[in-house]
Amino acid sequence: MANDIDSVGFFAAELLDQAARKHPNKTAIIDKEEELSFAVLNARVHALAGHLCSEGIKQSDRVGVLLPNCAAIPLIYFASQKIGAVSVLLDARLRGKELQDVLCDADLKLLVVHKQLISEVANVVEELTPVSIWIVQGEGEQSFENRYAAPSRSALSPQLQADDEALILYTSGTTGEPKGVVLSYRNLAQYPRVMTALGITDSSTIRGCILPMSHIVGPLVCNEVADKGFTLVIFDQINPVTLLDGIQKYRISVFESVPIVFQLLLGVRDLSKYDTTSVKIAAMMGTTVPLPLLRAFHSAQPHIALIQGYGLTETSPMITLVEPEQAEAKLGSIGRAVPGIEVKIVDESGRELPIDEPGEIITSGPHVMKGYFRKAEATSARIRNGWLYTGDVGKRDSDGYFIHLGRLDDMIITSGLNVYPAEVENLIYNFPNVQETIVFAIPDLKRGEVIGAAVVPRPGHAIAPKELISFLRANLANFKVPQQIVIRESLPRTSSGKVIRDSETLLSDGGASPSVSVWRK
C-alpha cells in the first residue's frame, strides 16, 4: 500500500498508525463524552477492525454509519478503512421512507447506529437483505463499545489501489431518488493536500467540527486527524453558544460552518466577552454567501481570517478556496481553483466564457468522484468528457477569483429577462435588521415567473415589507424587484441545512412559521 498521498491515494488507517506512533499521548478526539489520545484511538480502531473481519466484513463490503456527531464516527470510519471496507455515511436525521430508500440503495453488510435511532431503523431493516447491526451505547451482543475488546484475530490490511472505492455519501435534495456519491482513495487525497498547500491546517491545529459529520465534512476532518496529527473537537449540536464555549475551553484555531451559524454567532448577547483569540481561520461554506454577513462578522471578529470556499460532495469537495492571506482583499469571492484541478465558466454549448461573464461552473481533476453508486446514466449526465458540470452559475474576475451567483435551476426568468437570486439577496441583506433571506421564483401565467423573497428579521426586530420594496426599487432595475415579500420567523431547510427554494413552501405557513406578505403593484 502506498504512502505518497500526493501521487496515489489517501489511506486513512495507515496514516493513523503513523500518527499514533509519532505522538501516542497527544489528544486526537474530543467530544461531549470523552477525550481520546492517538494511542487509545488507534487501539480501538484496531480492535473494531478485527471484529469487522471476525464477523465476515470483507474488502469492498459497505459499512453504514447512522450516527449523530460523536467519537464513534471516526472510530468506525477508520476501522472500516483499515480493512478496505467502503464507509457509507448516512444522515442521522433521515426518517421513514427517506431512510428506507437510502438503506435499500446502499445494500449494506453492516449498519452502525446510535441507540436513539434504533427504533427508526428496526422497521426498515426488516424489509432489507439481512444486515448486521452494531449499536452505539447499546448492550449485549450488538454493543458497539463491547467491540473495543481485542477480537479473536487481528485485521489484515488489504492491498488497496488508489482508484478503489473508499467512501459513499448520499446527496441531499428536496426531490428525486437517493444518489450515492462514490469517492475513491485518490479522491480523498485532494482535501489534505489543499489544506497543506494553503497553510490552513498543520499539526498544531485544534479544529472544531460543528457541521453534521454524516456529510462530506465528517470523513474529511477524520482524514485530517490522521494526516496532520491534530486535535479534533466534535460538537453534537449546531448551537452558537456551545461553539463559543468550546472555542474558549479547547482553544480551537480553525472551524467551518454555514452562513446561518455565523448569523447566529453575531446575534449572541455579549459576543465580545467570549475569548475567541485562538481562532485563526473560519471558513464560511455554502453556496452564495451574503457579502453584508461577511463584512459584519469581519467587523465583529477582525482577528479571524474569514474565508470562503466552494465545492460539492461530488468533488471531494473543494473546487475553489480563498487563501487566508487574501481573506480581507477577496471578501465575497469563493476563491481561486485549488491546486491540481481545473475550473471553467462555460455557456450552454460548453464554450468557455470570458472574464466577468456568468455561466456554468465546470471542473476537472483528481477530485471528481468515481460516479453515482450503481447509476451509470446519472453519472454520465453529470460527468461529460472528463468535466463535472456543477449546475452552479458563477463568473471569474481578472485575478482568477470566482464569484458564485446561484444554481442554474434557481435562475429566475421573468418576461424573458434573467435574474440571479444572489444579486437580489445581497441587496436585501443591506436593509436594516435582516437576519436571513432567500429569493425564489413564483409561477406566473403572464410573465412565466415573477420574483418572491422570504425574509427573516433579527430577533426582537420587525421589517415592513413595503419599506423593503421601496429600498429595493431605489437600488435595483425594476424587473429585479420582488413582486412579493413574505416575512417569516424561519426558513424551511433540508436535512443538510440548505434552505428550500420552493415558492409553495416559502409562501405557506406550514403550521409552524407565521408570516406576513405583501404584493407590490
Residue pairs with C-beta under 8 A, 6 or more apart in sequence:
1 11
1 14
1 157
1 159
1 160
2 8
2 9
2 11
2 162
3 11
3 14
3 15
5 11
5 15
5 189
5 192
5 193
5 227
6 189
6 193
8 162
8 185
8 186
8 189
9 160
9 161
9 162
9 163
9 164
9 166
9 184
9 185
9 186
9 188
9 189
10 166
10 185
10 186
10 188
10 189
10 192
10 223
10 227
11 81
11 160
11 185
12 77
12 78
12 81
12 188
12 219
12 222
12 223
12 226
13 45
13 49
13 78
13 79
13 81
13 82
13 157
13 226
14 157
15 223
15 226
15 227
16 38
16 41
16 42
16 45
16 78
16 225
16 226
17 42
19 28
19 38
19 42
19 225
19 226
19 229
20 38
20 39
20 41
20 42
22 38
22 229
23 38
23 229
24 37
24 38
24 39
25 37
25 38
25 39
26 37
26 38
26 229
26 231
27 35
27 36
27 37
27 38
27 231
28 36
28 37
28 38
28 41
28 225
28 231
28 232
29 35
29 36
29 41
29 71
29 74
29 225
29 231
29 232
29 234
30 36
30 231
30 232
30 233
30 234
30 250
31 69
31 70
31 71
31 233
31 234
31 236
32 70
32 234
32 236
33 70
33 71
34 71
36 44
36 71
38 229
41 74
41 75
41 78
44 75
44 148
45 75
45 78
45 79
45 82
46 79
46 82
46 154
46 155
47 147
47 148
47 149
47 150
47 151
48 75
48 76
48 79
48 147
48 148
49 79
49 80
49 82
49 83
49 155
50 150
50 151
50 152
50 153
50 154
50 155
51 147
51 151
52 63
52 79
52 80
52 83
52 85
52 110
52 155
53 83
53 151
53 153
53 155
53 156
54 151
54 152
54 153
55 110
55 132
56 109
57 63
57 80
57 83
57 85
57 109
57 110
58 83
58 84
58 85
59 83
59 84
59 85
59 158
59 160
60 84
60 85
60 86
60 164
60 165
61 85
61 86
61 109
61 110
62 85
62 86
62 88
62 106
62 107
62 108
62 109
62 168
63 76
63 80
63 85
63 86
63 87
63 88
63 108
63 109
63 110
63 111
63 112
64 88
64 90
64 103
64 106
64 108
64 110
64 111
64 112
64 131
65 73
65 76
65 77
65 87
65 88
65 89
65 90
65 111
65 112
65 214
66 90
66 92
66 94
66 111
66 112
66 113
66 114
66 117
66 121
66 214
67 73
67 92
67 112
67 113
67 114
67 117
67 136
67 213
67 214
68 92
68 114
68 116
68 236
69 209
69 212
69 213
69 234
69 235
69 236
69 237
70 114
70 136
70 234
70 236
71 234
72 112
72 114
72 136
72 144
73 89
73 213
73 214
73 218
73 222
73 234
74 222
74 225
74 232
76 87
76 112
76 134
76 144
77 87
77 89
77 218
77 219
77 222
78 222
78 226
79 155
80 86
80 87
81 87
81 166
82 155
82 157
83 155
83 156
83 157
83 158
84 157
84 158
84 160
84 164
85 109
86 165
86 166
86 167
86 168
87 166
87 167
87 168
87 219
88 106
88 108
88 167
88 168
88 169
88 170
88 180
89 167
89 168
89 169
89 213
89 214
89 215
89 218
89 219
90 99
90 102
90 103
90 106
90 170
90 214
91 102
91 170
91 172
91 212
91 214
91 215
91 495
91 496
92 114
92 117
92 212
92 214
93 212
93 495
94 102
94 120
94 495
95 120
96 120
98 178
98 495
99 120
99 121
99 124
100 124
100 127
101 177
101 178
102 170
102 178
103 111
103 121
103 124
103 125
103 128
103 131
104 127
104 128
105 170
105 177
105 178
105 180
105 373
105 374
106 168
106 170
106 180
106 373
107 129
108 128
108 131
109 131
109 132
110 131
110 132
110 133
110 134
111 121
111 125
111 131
111 132
111 133
111 134
112 133
112 134
112 135
112 136
112 144
113 121
113 133
113 134
113 135
113 136
114 135
114 136
114 137
115 135
115 136
115 137
115 138
118 133
118 135
118 138
121 133
125 131
125 133
133 142
134 142
134 143
134 144
134 147
135 142
135 143
135 144
136 144
136 145
137 144
137 145
138 144
138 145
140 146
160 185
161 185
162 184
162 185
162 186
162 189
163 184
163 185
163 186
163 370
164 184
164 185
165 182
165 183
165 184
165 370
166 183
166 184
166 185
166 187
166 188
167 182
167 183
167 187
167 188
167 219
168 180
168 181
168 182
168 183
168 373
169 180
169 181
169 183
169 215
169 216
169 219
169 313
170 178
170 179
170 180
170 181
171 178
171 179
171 181
171 313
171 314
172 215
172 494
172 495
172 496
172 498
173 494
174 494
174 500
174 502
179 372
179 373
179 375
179 378
180 372
180 373
180 374
180 375
181 313
181 314
181 369
181 372
181 373
182 369
182 370
182 371
182 372
182 373
183 316
183 369
183 370
184 370
186 366
187 316
187 366
187 367
187 368
187 369
187 370
188 219
188 223
188 316
189 366
190 316
190 318
190 338
190 340
190 341
190 365
190 366
190 367
191 220
191 223
191 224
191 316
191 317
191 318
192 223
192 224
192 227
192 228
193 339
193 340
194 200
194 318
194 321
194 338
194 339
195 201
195 224
195 228
196 202
196 228
197 338
197 339
198 321
198 323
198 324
198 338
199 323
199 324
200 254
200 281
200 324
201 207
201 224
201 228
201 230
201 254
202 228
202 230
203 228
203 229
203 230
204 230
204 253
205 224
205 228
205 230
205 231
205 253
205 254
206 230
206 231
206 233
206 250
206 251
206 252
206 253
206 254
206 278
207 221
207 224
207 230
207 231
207 232
207 233
207 252
207 253
207 254
207 255
208 233
208 235
208 243
208 246
208 247
208 250
208 252
208 254
208 255
209 217
209 218
209 221
209 232
209 233
209 234
209 235
209 255
210 235
210 238
210 243
210 255
210 257
210 261
211 217
211 238
211 256
211 257
211 258
211 285
211 497
212 218
212 496
212 497
213 221
213 234
215 313
215 496
216 313
216 316
216 317
217 256
220 317
221 232
222 232
224 230
224 232
225 231
225 232
231 250
233 246
233 250
233 252
235 242
235 243
235 246
238 257
238 261
238 497
240 261
240 264
240 265
240 267
240 268
241 268
243 255
243 257
243 261
243 265
244 265
244 268
244 271
244 274
244 276
245 274
246 252
247 255
247 274
247 275
247 276
247 278
247 279
248 274
248 275
248 276
251 278
252 278
252 279
253 278
253 279
253 280
253 281
254 279
254 280
254 281
254 282
254 283
255 279
255 282
255 283
256 282
256 283
256 284
256 285
257 282
257 283
257 284
257 285
258 284
258 285
258 286
258 497
259 284
259 286
259 289
259 290
259 293
259 436
260 436
260 497
262 282
262 284
262 293
262 297
263 293
263 435
263 436
265 271
265 297
266 293
266 296
266 297
266 300
267 435
267 458
267 459
268 274
271 300
272 300
276 301
276 303
276 304
277 303
279 301
279 303
279 304
280 304
280 305
280 324
281 304
281 305
281 307
281 324
282 297
282 301
282 304
282 305
282 306
282 307
283 306
283 307
283 308
283 309
284 293
284 294
284 297
284 306
284 307
284 308
285 308
285 309
287 310
287 392
287 404
287 406
287 407
288 404
288 405
288 406
288 421
288 422
288 425
288 426
289 308
289 332
289 404
290 425
290 426
290 429
290 437
291 331
291 332
291 426
291 429
292 426
292 429
292 430
293 429
294 306
294 308
294 331
294 332
295 331
297 304
297 306
298 304
298 306
298 328
298 331
305 324
305 325
305 327
305 328
306 327
306 331
307 321
307 322
307 323
307 324
307 327
307 335
308 321
308 322
308 332
308 333
308 334
308 335
309 318
309 319
309 320
309 321
309 322
309 334
309 335
310 318
310 319
310 320
310 321
310 334
310 335
310 361
310 392
310 394
310 402
310 404
311 317
311 318
311 319
311 320
312 319
312 388
312 390
313 369
314 368
314 369
314 382
314 388
315 363
315 367
315 368
315 369
315 388
315 390
316 367
316 368
316 369
317 367
318 338
318 367
319 337
319 338
319 341
319 343
319 361
319 363
319 367
319 390
320 334
320 335
320 336
320 337
320 338
320 343
320 402
321 334
321 335
321 336
321 338
322 330
322 333
322 334
322 335
322 336
322 401
323 335
323 336
330 401
332 403
333 397
333 401
333 402
333 403
334 394
334 401
334 402
334 403
334 404
335 401
335 402
336 399
336 400
336 401
336 402
337 343
337 363
337 400
337 402
340 365
340 366
340 367
341 363
341 364
341 365
341 366
341 367
342 363
342 364
342 365
343 361
343 362
343 363
343 402
344 352
344 361
344 362
344 363
344 387
345 352
345 353
345 357
345 358
345 359
345 360
345 361
345 362
345 394
345 395
345 396
345 402
346 352
346 353
346 359
346 360
346 362
347 353
347 359
347 360
348 360
350 362
350 384
353 359
353 395
355 395
355 396
355 397
355 398
356 395
356 396
356 397
356 398
357 395
358 393
358 394
358 395
358 405
358 420
359 393
359 394
359 395
360 389
360 390
360 391
360 392
360 393
360 408
361 390
361 392
361 393
361 394
361 402
361 404
362 387
362 388
362 389
362 390
363 387
363 388
363 390
364 386
364 387
364 388
368 383
368 386
368 388
369 383
369 388
371 379
371 383
372 378
372 379
372 382
382 388
382 389
383 389
391 407
391 408
391 409
392 404
392 405
392 406
392 407
392 408
393 404
393 405
393 406
393 407
393 408
393 411
393 420
394 402
394 403
394 404
394 405
395 402
395 403
395 405
396 402
396 403
397 403
404 422
405 420
405 422
405 423
406 420
406 421
406 422
410 421
410 440
410 441
410 501
411 418
411 419
411 420
411 421
412 418
412 419
412 420
412 421
412 439
412 440
412 441
412 449
412 451
413 419
413 448
413 449
414 444
414 447
414 448
414 449
414 450
414 451
414 479
415 447
415 448
415 479
416 448
417 479
419 451
419 479
419 480
421 438
421 439
421 440
421 501
422 439
423 476
423 480
424 439
424 451
424 453
424 472
424 476
424 480
424 482
425 437
425 438
425 439
425 453
427 472
427 475
427 476
428 434
428 437
428 439
428 453
428 455
428 468
428 472
429 437
431 463
431 468
431 471
432 461
432 463
433 457
433 458
433 461
433 462
433 463
434 455
434 456
434 457
434 458
434 463
435 456
435 457
435 458
435 459
436 455
436 456
436 491
436 499
437 453
437 454
437 455
437 456
438 453
438 454
438 491
438 499
438 501
438 506
439 451
439 452
439 453
439 482
440 451
440 452
440 453
440 454
440 501
440 502
440 503
440 506
441 449
441 450
441 451
441 452
441 503
442 449
442 450
442 451
442 452
442 483
442 484
442 503
442 507
443 449
443 503
444 450
444 483
450 483
450 484
451 480
451 481
451 482
451 483
451 484
452 482
452 483
452 484
452 485
452 486
452 503
452 506
452 507
453 482
453 484
453 485
453 486
454 486
454 487
454 488
454 491
454 506
454 507
454 515
455 463
455 465
455 468
455 485
455 486
455 487
455 488
456 487
456 488
456 489
456 490
456 491
457 463
457 487
463 487
465 485
465 486
465 487
465 516
465 517
465 518
466 518
468 485
469 481
469 482
469 485
469 518
469 520
472 480
472 481
472 482
473 481
481 520
482 520
483 519
483 520
484 507
484 517
484 518
484 519
484 520
485 517
485 518
485 520
486 506
486 507
486 515
486 516
486 517
487 515
487 516
487 517
488 506
488 513
488 514
488 515
489 513
489 514
489 515
490 512
490 513
491 499
491 500
491 506
492 499
492 500
492 502
492 505
492 506
492 510
492 513
493 499
493 500
494 500
500 506
507 515
507 517
509 515
